[in-house]
Amino acid sequence: MNNFADLNLAPEILRALIESGYTKPTPIQAQAIPLVLEGSDLMAGAQTGTGKTAAFALPVLQKLMPFASSSPSPARHAVRALILVPTRELAIQVEASVKAYAKYSHLRSLVVFGGVDIKTQTPHLRAGIEILVATPGRLLDHIEQKSVQLNQVQMLVLDEADRMLDMGFMPDLKRILALLPRQRQNLMFSATFSAEIKKLSAEFLVNPKLIEVARSNATSENVTQKVYLVGHEEKHALLAHLLRGTGAVQTLVFTKTKLTASRIARQLQREGFASDAIHGDKSQLERMQALDAFKSGKITVLIATDVAARGLDIDQLPVVINYEIPSAAEDYVHRIGRTGRAGAFGVAISLVAPEEEKYLLEIEKLIKCTIQRVELPASEKPLARAPRAESAHEPRAEHHMHIRAPHTPQVKRPVHDAWFNKPYEPSLSQRVEAPPAIQPARPAGQIPALFMRRKPVDAED
C-alpha cells in the first residue's frame, strides 16, 4: 500500500495524519491495520521505532468512530478501548499519538499512570472517555475506587507485552482481564517473542493472526553496533572520551542501576557536559523535565535505566551507549532500538568489562550476529583518573597494595628480667601507720525539760 488512503480510514483520521506529516504506512502498519479492521485478534512483532503505535491506534479509532459523540454527558462516552503499557513514559507517548490522530473526531482519550496524585485523574475519568491508556497498577487503583467501568470495553491492546512480563505485571494483567467482557478484540504488540509471550498469547488471544515484520529478537539494520572491551574502572574515562569524539547533539546512555545513573550524571556535569539522569527514584515531573530538556537540546547527554527509558520517542537520536550491558539479552534489543528509528541511521556502543562478557555472548546468540569489537589506538586511549592520594612516581598497583594491606598486630615478646618479674614487696623503711583508734562516743547529756507539769497545790483552809 502506497498511502493511508488505501487503508479505508475515515476522512477525519486521514486529515490528522496529513497534518502530522504521515503519508505512507510502514510495513507493520500496512499489515496490521487491515487485519484489525477485519476484527481478528492480532499478535504482532516489530522492532522498536517501526510505527507500532499507529499500527494499533489508527484501526482502534476507525472502529470506534460510530461511537463518537459531541454530547457532554459521561454516559455517551464509555470506555470502549483499553491500551495497557508497562511504563509512564510509554503511556504518555501512546496517548499523545492517539489524541493527535483523533484530533478531528469527537473521540476522547485519557492516560492514567502512577507517580502522581490519583485525585487529579479521577474527574477526567468520570467525565467520560472512549480510549483509556493506562499502566496496570494505576488502572487497578481506579478500579478499586470505582472511578472507571470496563464493562463496555470492545478492544484490548497490550503494547510492549514482553516488558510487562519482565516487570512482573502478570498478576495485575490477569486481574484486569477477568473484569473485561469476554466478547472483545485483543491485540498484542511486542518487540521480542519469548516462550512467556507465546504462553500469554495463548491465554487471552482467540485464533490470532501473526505478523512479524522483522526476524524475532532482531536488531535494526540501520544501527551500527560496536563493542569496546574495557575494565570497569576505566569505563567513565572512555565514556567521556567517546562523548567528546562523537560530536553528537544527543546521546542516550544506559545503566543497570539508579545509583550508577545518578553518579555518572554528576561526574559528567563536573566535567562540563550538559547531562541529567532519569530513573525510578525521580518524580514524574523531574523525569518529564529532563526528557523535555533532552529533546530541546538543553542537555546533550541523558543517562537512563531500562525501565525509565521505555517509551522514549526521540526523533533522529544518533547515538546510544550501553555503559553497562543488560543481563537480559532482550533488553539490549530494546535499548539500541531507541536509535535508527523510522529509517534513520544510528550508532549503538557498548562498554563491556571482563565480567560482562558472558552477557555479551548471550546477546550475540539472541540477535544471531557478532558485534564488531573496536580498540582505540594507543594515542587515543583515555587515562583513568588516579586516586587523589596516589603519588605520581609510585606504581598504581603497588600503591593500592600498600594502602589496602591489612594491619597485622605485633606480638609482645616476653621480658626476661629478674627484678622486673619479682612480685611487689613494700619497703621496710616505710612505716605503716595504724589507723586512728575509734574514740568511744560520749554519753548524751540529759536535757532538762523546759516545761514541767507540776502537781496542783490544794488551797489551804
C-alpha positions in Angstrom: 0.0 0.0 0.0 1.4 3.4 -1.0 -0.6 5.7 1.3 -3.0 5.7 4.2 -6.0 6.4 2.0 -5.8 2.8 0.7 -6.5 1.5 4.3 -10.1 2.7 4.3 -9.6 5.1 7.2 -12.1 7.9 8.0 -11.5 11.3 6.5 -11.1 12.8 10.0 -8.3 10.4 10.7 -6.6 11.0 7.3 -6.7 14.7 7.8 -5.0 14.4 11.2 -2.3 12.1 9.6 -1.6 14.6 6.8 -1.1 17.3 9.4 1.2 15.1 11.4 3.3 14.5 8.2 2.4 10.9 7.7 1.6 9.8 4.1 3.0 6.3 3.6 2.3 3.5 6.1 5.3 1.5 7.5 5.4 -2.3 6.9 3.9 -3.1 10.3 1.1 -0.6 9.7 0.3 -1.8 6.2 -0.1 -5.4 7.5 -1.7 -4.8 10.9 -4.4 -2.2 10.1 -6.4 -4.3 7.6 -6.4 -7.3 9.9 -7.6 -5.3 12.9 -10.3 -3.6 10.9 -11.5 -7.1 9.9 -12.0 -7.9 13.6 -9.2 -10.5 14.0 -7.1 -10.9 17.2 -3.5 -10.0 16.4 -0.1 -10.9 17.7 2.4 -8.6 16.1 6.2 -8.5 16.4 8.2 -5.5 15.2 11.3 -3.6 16.1 11.0 -0.6 18.3 10.6 2.5 16.2 8.8 0.9 13.2 5.4 2.6 13.9 3.8 0.1 16.2 1.7 2.8 18.0 -0.1 3.9 14.8 -0.5 0.2 13.8 -3.0 -0.3 16.6 -4.1 3.3 17.3 -5.4 4.0 13.8 -7.6 0.9 13.5 -8.9 1.4 17.1 -10.0 4.9 16.2 -11.6 3.8 13.0 -13.6 1.0 14.7 -14.8 3.5 17.4 -15.9 6.2 15.0 -19.6 5.2 15.2 -19.5 5.9 18.9 -18.1 9.4 18.6 -20.4 11.9 20.2 -20.2 15.6 20.9 -22.6 15.2 23.9 -21.1 16.3 27.2 -22.9 13.5 29.0 -20.5 10.9 30.5 -23.0 8.2 29.6 -22.3 8.9 25.9 -18.5 8.4 26.4 -18.0 4.9 27.9 -14.6 3.3 27.8 -14.6 1.1 24.7 -10.8 0.6 24.1 -8.2 -0.2 26.8 -4.5 0.2 26.0 -2.1 -1.2 28.6 1.6 -0.3 28.6 4.4 -1.0 31.1 5.7 2.4 31.9 4.6 6.0 32.5 6.7 7.4 29.7 5.4 5.0 27.1 1.8 5.7 28.4 2.2 9.4 27.8 3.7 8.8 24.3 0.9 6.5 23.2 -1.9 8.7 24.5 -0.3 11.7 22.8 -0.3 9.8 19.5 -4.0 8.7 20.0 -5.0 12.3 20.8 -3.2 13.6 17.7 -4.9 11.0 15.4 -8.3 11.7 16.9 -8.0 15.5 16.6 -10.9 15.9 14.2 -13.2 13.3 15.7 -15.3 13.5 18.9 -13.5 10.6 20.4 -12.0 11.3 23.8 -8.8 9.7 25.3 -7.0 9.8 28.6 -3.8 8.5 30.1 -3.5 7.3 33.8 -0.3 6.2 35.5 1.3 6.1 38.9 3.6 8.6 40.5 1.0 11.4 40.6 -1.9 12.1 42.8 -4.8 9.9 41.7 -7.3 12.6 42.6 -6.2 14.6 39.6 -7.1 11.8 37.3 -10.5 10.8 38.7 -12.6 13.8 37.5 -11.4 13.3 33.9 -12.3 9.6 34.1 -15.8 10.3 35.4 -16.3 12.9 32.6 -16.3 10.0 30.1 -13.7 8.8 27.6 -13.7 6.2 24.8 -10.0 5.3 24.8 -8.1 4.7 28.0 -4.3 4.3 28.1 -3.0 3.0 31.4 -0.3 1.3 33.4 -1.7 -1.9 35.1 -1.1 -0.8 38.7 -2.8 2.6 38.4 -5.7 1.1 36.5 -6.3 -1.3 39.4 -6.2 1.7 41.8 -9.0 3.4 39.8 -11.0 0.1 39.6 -10.8 -0.2 43.4 -12.0 3.4 43.8 -14.8 2.7 41.3 -13.8 5.7 39.2 -13.8 3.6 36.0 -16.1 1.0 34.4 -14.7 -1.6 32.0 -17.9 -3.5 31.2 -18.2 -1.9 27.7 -14.6 -2.5 26.5 -14.6 -3.8 23.0 -10.9 -3.7 22.2 -7.9 -4.5 24.4 -4.3 -3.6 23.4 -1.2 -4.9 25.1 1.8 -2.7 24.0 5.3 -4.0 24.7 3.9 -7.1 26.3 7.3 -8.6 26.8 8.4 -5.8 29.0 5.2 -6.1 31.1 6.1 -9.7 31.9 9.7 -8.7 32.7 8.4 -6.2 35.2 6.1 -8.7 36.9 2.8 -7.4 35.7 1.3 -10.9 35.0 -0.8 -11.0 38.2 -2.2 -7.5 37.5 -2.9 -8.4 33.9 -4.9 -11.4 35.0 -7.0 -9.4 37.4 -7.8 -6.8 34.7 -8.6 -9.4 32.1 -11.1 -11.0 34.5 -13.0 -7.7 34.6 -13.3 -7.3 30.9 -16.2 -8.6 28.7 -15.5 -12.0 27.1 -16.5 -10.8 23.7 -13.8 -8.4 22.7 -10.9 -8.0 20.2 -7.4 -8.4 21.5 -4.2 -7.0 20.1 -0.7 -7.8 21.4 2.4 -5.9 20.2 5.9 -6.9 21.3 9.4 -6.3 20.1 10.5 -9.7 21.1 8.8 -13.1 21.2 9.8 -15.3 24.1 8.3 -18.5 25.4 6.5 -16.5 28.1 5.0 -14.2 25.5 3.6 -17.1 23.5 2.1 -18.6 26.7 0.4 -15.3 27.4 -1.0 -15.0 23.9 -2.4 -18.5 24.2 -4.3 -17.4 27.4 -6.3 -14.4 26.0 -5.9 -14.3 22.2 -8.5 -16.2 20.1 -7.2 -17.6 16.8 -4.8 -14.7 16.4 -3.2 -13.6 13.2 0.6 -13.5 13.5 2.7 -10.7 12.0 6.5 -10.4 12.2 7.9 -7.6 10.2 11.5 -8.5 11.2 13.0 -11.6 12.5 12.2 -12.3 16.1 14.6 -10.5 18.5 16.4 -8.9 15.6 18.1 -5.5 15.6 17.6 -2.8 13.1 20.0 -2.9 10.1 20.2 0.9 10.3 22.0 0.7 13.6 25.8 0.3 13.6 26.8 -1.8 16.7 30.2 -1.6 18.4 31.8 -3.0 21.5 34.7 -1.7 23.5 36.3 -4.2 25.8 37.4 -2.2 28.8 38.0 -2.6 32.5 35.2 -1.4 34.8 37.4 1.3 36.4 38.2 2.8 33.0 34.6 3.0 31.7 33.9 6.6 32.8 37.1 7.9 31.2 36.2 6.1 28.0 32.7 7.4 28.1 33.8 11.0 28.4 36.3 10.4 25.6 33.5 9.0 23.3 31.2 11.8 24.1 33.8 14.4 23.1 34.7 12.5 20.0 31.2 11.6 18.5 30.2 15.3 18.4 26.6 14.1 18.6 24.0 16.6 19.7 22.1 13.9 21.7 23.4 10.8 23.4 21.4 8.3 25.4 23.4 6.4 28.0 22.0 3.2 29.7 23.0 1.9 33.1 21.7 -1.0 35.1 21.0 0.8 38.4 19.6 4.1 39.6 22.7 4.8 41.7 25.0 4.4 38.7 22.8 6.7 36.6 22.9 9.5 39.2 26.6 9.1 39.8 27.5 9.3 36.1 25.3 12.3 35.6 27.0 14.2 38.4 30.5 13.3 37.2 29.7 14.4 33.6 28.3 17.7 34.9 31.6 18.3 36.8 33.5 17.7 33.6 31.5 20.2 31.6 28.8 18.0 29.9 25.2 19.1 29.9 23.8 15.9 31.4 20.9 14.6 33.5 19.5 11.3 34.7 16.1 9.7 34.7 15.2 6.7 36.8 12.5 5.3 39.1 13.5 7.3 42.2 12.8 10.6 40.4 9.3 12.1 40.4 7.3 12.1 37.3 7.7 15.9 37.0 11.5 15.6 37.2 11.6 12.9 34.6 9.4 14.8 32.2 11.5 18.0 32.7 14.7 16.1 32.0 13.2 14.4 28.9 11.9 17.8 27.6 15.3 19.3 28.1 17.0 16.5 26.2 14.6 16.7 23.3 15.0 20.5 23.1 18.8 20.3 23.2 19.3 22.0 26.6 21.1 18.8 27.8 23.1 16.6 25.4 23.6 13.5 27.5 20.7 11.7 29.2 21.6 8.8 31.5 18.7 6.3 32.0 17.8 3.0 33.4 15.9 0.4 31.3 12.5 1.0 33.0 12.7 4.8 32.7 13.7 4.7 29.1 10.9 2.5 27.9 8.7 4.5 25.5 11.2 7.3 24.9 10.4 8.6 21.4 13.2 10.9 20.3 13.4 11.9 16.6 16.8 11.3 15.0 18.6 10.1 18.1 22.1 9.4 16.7 23.9 7.6 19.5 23.1 5.1 22.2 25.8 4.0 24.7 25.5 1.0 27.0 27.6 2.0 30.0 26.6 -1.4 31.4 25.2 -4.1 29.1 22.0 -5.7 30.4 21.9 -9.1 31.9 18.8 -9.9 29.9 19.6 -10.1 26.2 16.1 -8.9 25.2 16.7 -5.6 26.9 19.7 -5.0 24.6 17.3 -5.1 21.6 15.0 -2.5 23.3 17.9 -0.3 24.3 19.5 0.1 20.8 16.0 0.4 19.3 16.0 4.0 20.6 18.2 4.9 17.7 17.9 4.2 14.0 14.2 4.8 14.1 11.9 5.5 11.1 14.6 4.8 8.5 17.2 7.0 10.1 20.7 5.7 10.9 22.2 5.4 14.3 25.2 4.0 16.4 25.0 1.7 19.4 28.2 1.5 21.5 28.6 -0.9 24.4 31.3 -0.7 27.1 31.9 -4.3 28.2 34.0 -5.2 31.2 35.6 -8.7 31.5 32.9 -9.8 34.0 30.2 -8.8 31.5 31.5 -10.7 28.5 29.2 -13.6 29.3 26.2 -11.3 28.8 27.7 -10.2 25.5 27.8 -13.7 24.3 24.1 -14.2 25.2 23.2 -11.0 23.3 25.1 -12.2 20.2 23.4 -15.5 20.4 19.9 -13.9 20.6 20.4 -11.4 17.7 22.3 -14.1 15.7 25.3 -11.9 14.8 28.7 -11.0 16.1 29.1 -7.4 17.2 32.2 -5.6 16.0 35.0 -5.3 18.6 36.7 -1.9 18.5 40.0 -1.0 20.1 41.2 2.6 20.4 44.7 3.4 19.2 47.2 3.9 22.0 47.4 7.6 21.2 43.6 8.0 21.8 43.2 5.8 24.9 42.0 7.9 27.8 43.8 7.6 31.1 41.7 6.6 34.0 41.6 9.2 36.8 44.1 8.3 39.5 43.1 8.5 43.2 44.0 11.7 45.0 46.4 10.0 47.4 48.4 8.4 44.7 51.9 9.6 44.1 53.0 10.5 40.6 56.2 8.4 40.9 54.6 5.4 42.6 53.2 2.5 40.6 49.4 2.3 40.9 49.2 -1.4 41.8 51.9 -1.2 44.4 50.3 1.9 45.9 47.0 0.2 46.3 48.7 -2.8 47.8 50.4 -0.6 50.3 47.1 1.2 51.3 44.9 -1.9 51.4 47.4 -4.2 53.2 45.7 -5.5 56.3 47.2 -4.4 59.7 49.0 -7.3 61.5 49.2 -6.7 65.3 52.7 -7.1 66.7 53.1 -9.9 69.3 54.7 -8.7 72.6 57.9 -10.6 73.4 58.3 -11.9 76.9 60.7 -9.9 79.2 63.3 -11.9 81.0 64.3 -9.6 83.8 64.5 -11.0 87.4 63.9 -7.6 89.0 61.0 -6.8 86.7 59.4 -10.2 87.2 59.8 -10.0 91.1 56.5 -9.7 93.0 55.9 -6.4 94.7 57.0 -6.1 98.3 56.6 -3.0 100.4 59.8 -1.2 101.6 60.9 -1.7 105.2 61.7 1.9 105.6 58.1 2.8 105.1 56.3 2.9 108.4 52.8 1.7 108.3 50.7 4.0 110.4 48.0 2.3 112.3 44.6 3.6 111.7 43.4 6.1 114.4 41.6 4.5 117.3 38.0 4.9 117.4 37.0 7.0 120.4 34.0 5.9 122.4 31.1 8.0 121.9 30.3 10.4 124.8 27.0 9.6 126.5 24.4 12.0 125.6 23.7 14.5 128.4 20.3 14.9 129.9 18.4 17.8 128.6 16.3 19.4 131.3 12.7 19.8 130.4 11.8 23.3 129.7 8.3 22.7 130.6 7.4 20.5 133.5 3.9 19.8 134.6 3.6 20.3 138.3 1.1 18.7 140.6 -1.5 21.3 141.5 -1.3 22.5 145.2 -4.5 22.4 147.2 -5.7 25.6 148.7 -5.4 25.9 152.5 -8.4 26.1 154.6 
